[in-house]
Amino acid sequence: MEDKRLLLTQSDIGRLPAFEGLPPNKIIQPKNHIEAKQALLDLTEAKWIGFDTESRPIFTKGQTSDGPHVLQFSTLQRAYIFQTHDEACIEVIRSLLGNAEIHKIGFDLKSDMAHIRRKFKVEPLGMIDISRSFKSLGYPHCIGVKSAIAILLKKQFQKSKSTSTSNWSVRDLSERQLTYAANDAYAAIQVFHKLREAGQLR
């Protein structure tokens, strides 16, 4: 890939058409054990799934996060949003994270791993940090989902700062929070498959 593709500015990205995320009816939040188990079956069949987490932001110096409070997993068809205060979801979360045969695709996952180990007492397996693929292709290692979507899909991935810094530990997530969480994971799996189709995975 040519280096000039690294020079996408915010202005360049702002002129791209919007990335189309998942519609609300494809964003599923399991509320009981039956729904959680159904989500596990669907995600297990997919094998490759987008992944991300959300935590309540820390605004006080020295305060320690007790997150993640939300974990999101997405196929190309639908996303599942799990809240960690919901006991119906905990078993499924541990099963997904500890299964090496279910490949979880995300951006900059290193910071999430310590929090996951602490909170769920499970060693995350099958984790694929898509940022590493971009680094091996000559892009900066810090490339994120917005730049990845712009480079590969020629779309503008919009992220709301007010939503990203909202309280993710609330018991009832807003529709805006659900959409934000779902599309972070959905974008990751879209990028993965685009790289895979082009034979550019490393």
C-alpha positions as CSV (number, residue, x, y, z in Angstrom):
1,M,0.0,0.0,0.0
2,E,1.2,3.5,-0.8
3,D,2.2,5.8,2.1
4,K,0.0,8.5,0.8
5,R,-3.0,6.5,2.0
6,L,-1.7,7.3,5.5
7,L,-2.4,10.9,4.9
8,L,-6.2,10.9,5.3
9,T,-7.1,14.0,7.3
10,Q,-10.2,14.6,9.3
11,S,-11.3,16.8,6.5
12,D,-10.8,14.0,4.0
13,I,-12.7,11.6,6.1
14,G,-15.5,14.1,6.7
15,R,-16.2,14.2,2.9
16,L,-16.8,10.5,2.7
17,P,-20.3,9.0,2.8
18,A,-21.5,7.8,6.2
19,F,-20.8,4.2,7.3
20,E,-24.1,2.3,7.5
21,G,-24.3,0.6,10.8
22,L,-26.7,-2.1,12.0
23,P,-30.4,-1.1,12.2
24,P,-32.1,-1.2,15.6
25,N,-33.8,-4.6,14.9
26,K,-30.4,-6.2,14.4
27,I,-29.1,-5.0,17.8
28,I,-30.0,-7.6,20.4
29,Q,-29.7,-7.2,24.2
30,P,-30.2,-10.6,25.9
31,K,-32.4,-10.1,29.0
32,N,-32.6,-13.7,30.3
33,H,-30.9,-17.0,30.3
34,I,-32.8,-18.3,27.2
35,E,-31.9,-15.2,25.2
36,A,-28.3,-15.3,26.3
37,K,-28.0,-18.9,25.3
38,Q,-29.5,-18.2,21.9
39,A,-27.0,-15.4,21.4
40,L,-24.2,-17.8,22.3
41,L,-25.4,-20.3,19.7
42,D,-25.5,-17.7,17.0
43,L,-22.1,-16.3,17.8
44,T,-20.5,-19.7,18.1
45,E,-21.7,-20.6,14.6
46,A,-20.2,-17.4,13.2
47,K,-16.6,-18.3,14.3
48,W,-15.4,-14.8,13.4
49,I,-17.0,-12.0,15.4
50,G,-16.4,-8.3,16.0
51,F,-15.7,-7.4,19.6
52,D,-15.4,-4.4,21.9
53,T,-16.1,-3.3,25.4
54,E,-17.4,-0.2,27.1
55,S,-16.7,1.0,30.6
56,R,-18.0,3.9,32.8
57,P,-15.5,6.7,32.3
58,I,-13.1,7.7,35.1
59,F,-12.9,11.4,35.8
60,T,-11.1,11.4,39.1
61,K,-7.4,11.0,39.3
62,G,-6.3,7.8,41.0
63,Q,-9.8,6.2,40.7
64,T,-9.8,2.6,39.4
65,S,-12.2,1.4,36.8
66,D,-14.4,-1.6,37.7
67,G,-15.3,-2.1,34.1
68,P,-15.9,-3.3,31.5
69,H,-19.6,-2.8,32.1
70,V,-20.7,-3.7,28.5
71,L,-19.3,-6.3,26.1
72,Q,-20.5,-6.3,22.5
73,F,-20.0,-9.1,20.0
74,S,-21.1,-8.8,16.3
75,T,-21.5,-11.0,13.3
76,L,-22.1,-9.5,9.8
77,Q,-25.8,-9.8,10.4
78,R,-26.4,-8.8,14.0
79,A,-24.8,-7.6,17.2
80,Y,-25.4,-8.7,20.8
81,I,-24.9,-6.3,23.7
82,F,-24.2,-7.9,27.1
83,Q,-24.3,-5.9,30.4
84,T,-22.1,-7.3,33.1
85,H,-24.5,-6.6,36.0
86,D,-26.9,-9.1,34.4
87,E,-26.2,-12.6,35.8
88,A,-27.9,-14.2,32.7
89,C,-25.1,-12.8,30.6
90,I,-22.0,-13.6,32.7
91,E,-21.8,-17.4,31.9
92,V,-22.1,-16.6,28.2
93,I,-19.5,-13.9,28.3
94,R,-17.0,-16.2,30.0
95,S,-17.8,-19.0,27.4
96,L,-17.2,-16.6,24.5
97,L,-14.0,-15.1,25.9
98,G,-12.5,-18.4,26.9
99,N,-13.2,-20.2,23.6
100,A,-10.2,-20.2,21.3
101,E,-12.2,-21.4,18.3
102,I,-14.4,-18.3,18.3
103,H,-12.2,-15.6,17.0
104,K,-12.9,-12.2,18.5
105,I,-11.8,-9.3,16.3
106,G,-11.2,-5.8,17.7
107,F,-9.0,-2.7,17.7
108,D,-6.4,-2.0,20.4
109,L,-7.5,-4.9,22.6
110,K,-4.4,-4.9,24.8
111,S,-5.9,-2.4,27.3
112,D,-9.1,-4.5,27.6
113,M,-7.3,-7.8,28.5
114,A,-6.2,-7.0,32.1
115,H,-9.7,-5.7,32.9
116,I,-11.3,-8.8,31.5
117,R,-9.0,-11.2,33.4
118,R,-9.7,-9.3,36.6
119,K,-13.5,-9.0,36.2
120,F,-14.4,-12.4,34.7
121,K,-11.5,-14.6,36.0
122,V,-11.0,-16.0,32.5
123,E,-8.1,-16.0,30.1
124,P,-9.3,-14.4,26.9
125,L,-8.5,-16.7,23.9
126,G,-8.9,-16.3,20.2
127,M,-8.5,-12.5,20.4
128,I,-7.3,-10.9,17.2
129,D,-6.2,-7.2,17.4
130,I,-6.8,-5.9,13.9
131,S,-4.5,-3.0,14.6
132,R,-1.6,-5.3,14.2
133,S,-2.6,-6.2,10.6
134,F,-2.5,-2.5,9.7
135,K,0.9,-2.1,11.4
136,S,2.4,-4.9,9.3
137,L,1.0,-3.3,6.2
138,G,2.9,-0.1,6.9
139,Y,0.2,1.9,8.7
140,P,0.8,3.5,12.1
141,H,0.2,1.0,14.9
142,C,-2.3,3.3,16.5
143,I,-4.8,3.2,13.6
144,G,-8.3,3.0,14.9
145,V,-11.7,2.0,13.6
146,K,-12.5,5.4,12.1
147,S,-9.3,5.4,9.9
148,A,-9.7,1.7,9.1
149,I,-13.3,2.2,7.8
150,A,-12.2,5.3,5.8
151,I,-9.2,3.5,4.2
152,L,-10.8,0.2,3.4
153,L,-14.5,1.0,2.9
154,K,-14.3,4.6,1.9
155,K,-16.9,5.5,4.5
156,Q,-17.0,7.9,7.4
157,F,-17.5,6.1,10.8
158,Q,-19.0,8.6,13.2
159,K,-18.4,8.3,16.9
160,S,-20.1,10.5,19.4
161,K,-17.9,11.7,22.2
162,S,-20.8,12.4,24.4
163,T,-22.0,8.7,24.0
164,S,-18.5,7.3,24.4
165,T,-18.1,9.1,27.7
166,S,-21.6,8.4,29.0
167,N,-22.3,6.2,32.0
168,W,-22.0,2.6,30.7
169,S,-22.8,1.1,34.1
170,V,-26.5,2.1,34.1
171,R,-29.0,-0.7,34.2
172,D,-30.9,0.6,31.2
173,L,-28.8,1.5,28.3
174,S,-30.2,4.2,26.0
175,E,-30.9,3.5,22.3
176,R,-27.9,5.7,21.5
177,Q,-25.6,3.7,23.7
178,L,-26.8,0.4,22.2
179,T,-26.3,1.7,18.7
180,Y,-22.8,3.0,19.6
181,A,-21.7,-0.2,21.2
182,A,-23.1,-2.4,18.5
183,N,-21.5,-0.6,15.6
184,D,-18.0,-0.5,17.2
185,A,-18.1,-4.3,17.1
186,Y,-19.8,-4.5,13.7
187,A,-17.3,-2.1,12.2
188,A,-14.4,-4.4,13.4
189,I,-15.8,-7.5,11.7
190,Q,-16.5,-5.5,8.5
191,V,-12.8,-4.4,8.5
192,F,-11.6,-7.9,9.2
193,H,-13.6,-9.4,6.3
194,K,-12.4,-6.7,3.9
195,L,-8.8,-7.4,4.8
196,R,-9.4,-11.1,4.5
197,E,-11.0,-10.8,1.0
198,A,-8.0,-8.8,-0.1
199,G,-5.5,-11.3,1.3
200,Q,-4.1,-8.6,3.5
201,L,-4.4,-10.2,7.0
202,R,-1.2,-10.6,8.9
